[in-house]
Amino acid sequence: LCVYDWETPDGLHGGSPHLHTLSTEAYVVTGGRGEVHTLSSAGAAQDTLEAGSLLWFTPGTVHRLVNHDDLQLNVVMSNAGLPEAGDAVLTFPPEILADPEKYAAAAALPADGDEEARAAAARTRRDLAIQGYEELLAEVGRRGPEALQPLWQAAVDLVRPKTCLLYTS
């Protein structure tokens, strides 16, 4: 994975903050420099990433990659098939997370169109996830990790129908 170097609304560079409801994820950094910002039951953290770094986190940990200089990594995930089935949930604002139709619309990328249109849609999606992440980070700062409970519940509610289909098919 080559981490996006697109500038984000907060002046950083990187991808969309999200969590996985069922999958443990690990990063093995193969090149460049960056950080991963996390929110978990332990609170907020920022870990430096550089070639040779290994970092893993459990389901429910919100994570955001920040690219400082050509950050490249291999991603290792548990629960083969679940990420592809949709166990990832972006940190959109609560009013979007609470509505499966609004969430699906905000998370979707155009199926057709050129690369530029898809990239613009990905940046719009990422920026909305960063907006929700910043709100969540502020709330965790005020109330502690218990502020993650509504996100975790919304994530489970959004993913449950997808995982049920995976295991009944």
HELIX and SHEET records of a PDB file:
HELIX    1   1 LEU A   82  ALA A   85  1                                   4    
HELIX    2   2 PRO A   94  LEU A   97  1                                   4    
HELIX    3   3 PRO A  100  ALA A  107  1                                   8    
HELIX    4   4 GLU A  115  ARG A  143  1                                  29    
HELIX    5   5 PRO A  145  LEU A  148  5                                   4    
HELIX    6   6 GLN A  149  THR A  168  1                                  20    
SHEET    1   A 2 HIS A  18  HIS A  20  0                                        
SHEET    2   A 2 ALA A  88  LEU A  90 -1                                        
SHEET    1   B 3 GLY A  43  GLU A  50  0                                        
SHEET    2   B 3 GLU A  25  SER A  40 -1                                        
SHEET    3   B 3 LEU A  54  PHE A  57 -1                                        
SHEET    1   C 3 GLY A  43  GLU A  50  0                                        
SHEET    2   C 3 GLU A  25  SER A  40 -1                                        
SHEET    3   C 3 VAL A  62  MET A  77 -1                                        
END                                                                             
